[in-house]
Amino acid sequence: MSSANLDTFRNVLPPADPGRQAVYDNLRDQVAREAPDVAALALVSTDGLLMCGYGRPEEDMQHIAAACSGLSSLAKGLTGPTGGEGVLHLNITMVRGHITVTSCGDGSLLAAVVKVGRPVSPVIREIVRIARGFAPQLGSTPRAAETDR
């Protein structure tokens, strides 16, 4: 995601919360500036709803959202028996690249796909820092809680 491509780097789906589109685009812009080795970005509720996605087709982003939600849940399950007290972020290292997933507000995750062949440590550091900064604006309510009202 380079700054030069920001004009064409649009959210791949109608935003889950249209009132937050400017915040989503601001998140995208900051990631493009501070973590240029990110190839795709997804904001996901912990129950798997893709709230916004940039850099990959919508179908890919939906798969990433579901997988990241599941991985986050599995990681959370490890915190009790290991005394870990919670999950800060996950890094999935694949044969061709990495995906970093970090908390981004109550009930939200930020997933960043790192470009193939790029170093992952600086990206993790920047994505975690950016996610912490945006956390107050990007929390989400689980869908089950919304229907209980």
C-alpha contacts under 8 A as a table, 3 or more apart, distances in Angstrom:
res1	aa1	res2	aa2	distance
1	M	5	N	6.76
1	M	6	L	7.55
1	M	9	F	7.77
1	M	32	A	5.48
1	M	36	P	5.80
1	M	37	D	6.91
1	M	38	V	5.75
1	M	39	A	5.11
1	M	40	A	6.93
1	M	55	G	7.12
2	S	5	N	5.43
2	S	6	L	6.83
2	S	32	A	5.53
2	S	33	R	7.45
2	S	36	P	5.77
3	S	6	L	5.35
3	S	29	D	7.47
3	S	32	A	5.70
3	S	33	R	6.40
3	S	36	P	7.97
4	A	7	D	7.44
5	N	8	T	5.53
5	N	9	F	5.89
6	L	9	F	4.80
6	L	10	R	7.53
6	L	29	D	7.18
6	L	32	A	7.91
7	D	10	R	7.34
9	F	54	Y	6.45
9	F	55	G	6.57
10	R	54	Y	6.14
10	R	55	G	7.86
11	N	14	P	7.27
11	N	15	P	7.43
11	N	25	D	7.93
11	N	52	C	5.97
11	N	53	G	5.29
11	N	54	Y	5.10
12	V	52	C	7.21
12	V	53	G	5.63
12	V	54	Y	5.99
12	V	55	G	7.86
12	V	56	R	7.56
12	V	57	P	6.46
12	V	58	E	5.42
13	L	52	C	6.72
13	L	53	G	7.04
13	L	58	E	6.44
14	P	18	P	7.44
14	P	52	C	7.72
15	P	18	P	5.21
15	P	20	R	7.69
15	P	21	Q	6.48
15	P	51	M	5.76
15	P	52	C	5.59
16	A	50	L	7.32
16	A	51	M	4.75
16	A	52	C	6.97
17	D	20	R	5.58
17	D	21	Q	7.17
17	D	51	M	7.18
18	P	21	Q	5.37
19	G	22	A	7.55
20	R	23	V	5.14
20	R	24	Y	6.17
21	Q	24	Y	4.97
21	Q	25	D	6.14
22	A	25	D	5.10
22	A	26	N	6.04
23	V	26	N	4.94
23	V	27	L	6.13
23	V	137	Q	7.68
24	Y	27	L	5.07
24	Y	28	R	6.29
24	Y	52	C	6.91
25	D	28	R	4.92
25	D	29	D	6.09
26	N	29	D	5.01
26	N	30	Q	6.17
27	L	30	Q	5.25
27	L	31	V	6.23
27	L	130	I	7.87
27	L	134	F	7.40
28	R	31	V	5.20
28	R	32	A	6.15
28	R	41	L	7.54
28	R	54	Y	7.63
29	D	32	A	5.06
29	D	33	R	6.29
30	Q	33	R	5.12
30	Q	34	E	5.92
30	Q	35	A	7.88
30	Q	130	I	7.59
31	V	34	E	5.19
31	V	35	A	5.09
31	V	36	P	6.83
31	V	38	V	7.48
31	V	126	E	7.91
31	V	127	I	7.23
31	V	130	I	7.33
32	A	35	A	5.65
32	A	36	P	4.99
32	A	38	V	7.34
33	R	36	P	6.04
34	E	126	E	6.59
35	A	38	V	5.97
35	A	122	P	7.69
35	A	123	V	5.67
35	A	126	E	6.10
35	A	127	I	7.16
36	P	39	A	7.89
37	D	114	V	5.80
37	D	115	K	5.54
37	D	118	R	6.51
37	D	123	V	6.86
38	V	41	L	7.24
38	V	112	A	6.14
38	V	113	V	5.65
38	V	114	V	4.53
38	V	115	K	5.77
38	V	123	V	7.26
39	A	55	G	6.05
39	A	112	A	7.45
39	A	113	V	5.53
39	A	114	V	5.57
39	A	115	K	5.22
40	A	53	G	7.51
40	A	54	Y	5.46
40	A	55	G	4.18
40	A	56	R	6.07
40	A	112	A	5.83
40	A	113	V	5.03
40	A	114	V	7.33
41	L	53	G	5.69
41	L	54	Y	5.17
41	L	55	G	6.48
41	L	110	L	7.29
41	L	111	A	5.72
41	L	112	A	4.63
41	L	113	V	6.33
42	A	50	L	6.98
42	A	51	M	7.50
42	A	52	C	5.78
42	A	53	G	4.35
42	A	54	Y	6.43
42	A	61	M	6.82
42	A	64	I	7.78
42	A	65	A	7.03
42	A	110	L	5.84
42	A	111	A	5.10
42	A	112	A	6.57
43	L	50	L	6.18
43	L	51	M	5.46
43	L	52	C	5.36
43	L	53	G	6.46
43	L	65	A	7.81
43	L	108	S	6.94
43	L	109	L	5.81
43	L	110	L	4.71
43	L	111	A	6.40
44	V	47	D	7.94
44	V	48	G	6.00
44	V	49	L	5.56
44	V	50	L	4.63
44	V	51	M	5.52
44	V	52	C	7.35
44	V	65	A	5.70
44	V	68	C	7.90
44	V	69	S	7.35
44	V	108	S	5.58
44	V	109	L	5.07
44	V	110	L	6.30
44	V	111	A	7.56
45	S	48	G	5.31
45	S	49	L	5.12
45	S	50	L	6.60
45	S	51	M	7.00
45	S	69	S	7.33
45	S	107	G	5.59
45	S	108	S	4.32
45	S	109	L	6.06
45	S	140	S	6.12
45	S	141	T	7.75
45	S	142	P	7.05
46	T	49	L	7.43
46	T	69	S	5.17
46	T	72	S	7.42
46	T	73	S	7.83
46	T	107	G	5.21
46	T	108	S	5.39
46	T	109	L	6.36
46	T	142	P	7.25
47	D	69	S	5.97
47	D	107	G	7.92
47	D	142	P	6.18
47	D	143	R	7.39
48	G	65	A	5.51
48	G	66	A	4.89
48	G	67	A	7.93
48	G	68	C	7.54
48	G	69	S	5.02
48	G	70	G	7.69
49	L	65	A	6.71
49	L	66	A	7.51
50	L	53	G	7.05
50	L	61	M	7.41
50	L	62	Q	6.26
50	L	65	A	5.62
53	G	56	R	7.50
53	G	58	E	7.33
53	G	61	M	6.17
56	R	60	D	6.17
56	R	61	M	6.27
57	P	60	D	5.43
57	P	61	M	6.34
58	E	61	M	4.95
58	E	62	Q	6.09
59	E	62	Q	5.13
59	E	63	H	6.40
60	D	63	H	5.15
60	D	64	I	6.19
61	M	64	I	4.93
61	M	65	A	6.04
62	Q	65	A	5.03
62	Q	66	A	6.28
63	H	66	A	5.23
63	H	67	A	6.12
64	I	67	A	5.17
64	I	68	C	5.94
65	A	68	C	5.25
65	A	69	S	6.11
65	A	111	A	8.00
66	A	69	S	5.23
66	A	70	G	6.28
67	A	70	G	5.13
67	A	71	L	6.07
68	C	71	L	5.02
68	C	72	S	5.96
68	C	101	V	6.97
68	C	109	L	7.96
68	C	111	A	7.28
69	S	72	S	5.19
69	S	73	S	6.27
69	S	109	L	7.83
70	G	73	S	5.09
70	G	74	L	6.22
71	L	74	L	5.03
71	L	75	A	6.07
72	S	75	A	5.09
72	S	76	K	6.10
72	S	87	V	7.77
72	S	90	L	7.70
73	S	76	K	5.06
73	S	77	G	6.33
74	L	77	G	5.07
74	L	78	L	6.82
75	A	78	L	5.26
75	A	79	T	6.97
75	A	87	V	6.65
76	K	79	T	5.39
76	K	80	G	7.78
76	K	86	G	6.22
76	K	87	V	6.01
77	G	80	G	6.48
77	G	81	P	7.96
78	L	81	P	5.96
78	L	82	T	6.20
78	L	84	G	7.49
79	T	82	T	5.34
79	T	83	G	5.56
79	T	84	G	4.38
79	T	85	E	5.45
79	T	86	G	5.60
79	T	87	V	7.17
80	G	83	G	5.31
80	G	84	G	6.57
80	G	85	E	6.76
81	P	84	G	7.91
84	G	87	V	7.43
87	V	90	L	7.74
88	L	102	T	6.04
88	L	103	S	6.31
89	H	100	T	7.13
89	H	101	V	5.44
89	H	102	T	4.12
89	H	103	S	6.53
89	H	128	V	7.66
90	L	100	T	5.70
90	L	101	V	5.06
90	L	102	T	6.36
91	N	98	H	6.80
91	N	99	I	5.77
91	N	100	T	4.48
91	N	101	V	6.38
91	N	124	I	7.97
92	I	98	H	5.47
92	I	99	I	5.13
92	I	100	T	6.34
93	T	97	G	6.27
93	T	98	H	4.60
93	T	99	I	6.77
94	M	97	G	5.29
94	M	98	H	5.72
96	R	116	V	5.64
96	R	117	G	7.44
97	G	113	V	7.62
97	G	114	V	6.05
97	G	115	K	6.26
97	G	116	V	4.59
97	G	117	G	6.65
97	G	118	R	7.78
98	H	113	V	6.04
98	H	114	V	5.29
98	H	115	K	7.63
98	H	116	V	7.61
98	H	120	V	7.05
99	I	111	A	6.66
99	I	112	A	5.55
99	I	113	V	4.51
99	I	114	V	6.01
100	T	110	L	7.99
100	T	111	A	5.57
100	T	112	A	5.23
100	T	113	V	6.61
100	T	114	V	7.70
100	T	124	I	6.40
100	T	127	I	7.87
101	V	109	L	6.45
101	V	110	L	5.54
101	V	111	A	4.34
101	V	112	A	6.50
102	T	109	L	5.49
102	T	110	L	5.35
102	T	111	A	6.62
102	T	127	I	7.65
102	T	128	V	6.24
102	T	131	A	7.14
103	S	106	D	7.64
103	S	107	G	7.87
103	S	108	S	6.00
103	S	109	L	4.52
103	S	110	L	6.22
103	S	128	V	7.95
103	S	131	A	6.86
103	S	132	R	7.74
103	S	135	A	7.82
104	C	107	G	7.73
104	C	108	S	5.14
104	C	109	L	4.98
104	C	110	L	5.75
104	C	131	A	4.86
104	C	132	R	6.17
104	C	134	F	6.67
104	C	135	A	4.58
104	C	138	L	6.44
104	C	139	G	6.71
105	G	108	S	5.37
105	G	109	L	7.39
105	G	131	A	7.77
105	G	132	R	7.51
105	G	134	F	7.34
105	G	135	A	3.79
105	G	136	P	5.81
105	G	137	Q	7.23
105	G	138	L	5.44
105	G	139	G	4.09
105	G	140	S	7.35
106	D	135	A	7.39
106	D	138	L	7.78
106	D	139	G	4.51
106	D	140	S	6.21
106	D	141	T	7.85
107	G	139	G	5.54
107	G	140	S	4.99
107	G	141	T	6.19
107	G	142	P	6.78
108	S	138	L	6.86
108	S	139	G	5.37
108	S	140	S	5.76
110	L	127	I	7.99
110	L	131	A	6.77
112	A	127	I	7.40
114	V	118	R	6.98
114	V	120	V	6.93
114	V	123	V	7.40
115	K	118	R	5.73
119	P	122	P	6.78
119	P	123	V	7.40
120	V	123	V	5.21
120	V	124	I	6.17
121	S	124	I	5.19
121	S	125	R	6.28
122	P	125	R	5.14
122	P	126	E	6.25
123	V	126	E	5.18
123	V	127	I	5.94
124	I	127	I	5.22
124	I	128	V	6.02
125	R	128	V	5.43
125	R	129	R	6.21
126	E	129	R	5.02
126	E	130	I	5.98
127	I	130	I	5.12
127	I	131	A	5.91
128	V	131	A	5.12
128	V	132	R	6.19
129	R	132	R	5.27
129	R	133	G	6.41
130	I	133	G	5.09
130	I	134	F	6.29
131	A	134	F	5.16
131	A	135	A	5.81
132	R	135	A	5.12
133	G	136	P	7.36
134	F	137	Q	5.53
134	F	138	L	6.21
135	A	138	L	5.22
135	A	139	G	6.26
136	P	139	G	6.53
141	T	145	A	6.64
141	T	146	E	6.78
142	P	145	A	5.40
142	P	146	E	6.59
143	R	146	E	5.03
143	R	147	T	6.49
144	A	147	T	5.33
144	A	148	D	6.37
145	A	148	D	5.12
145	A	149	R	6.92
146	E	149	R	5.80
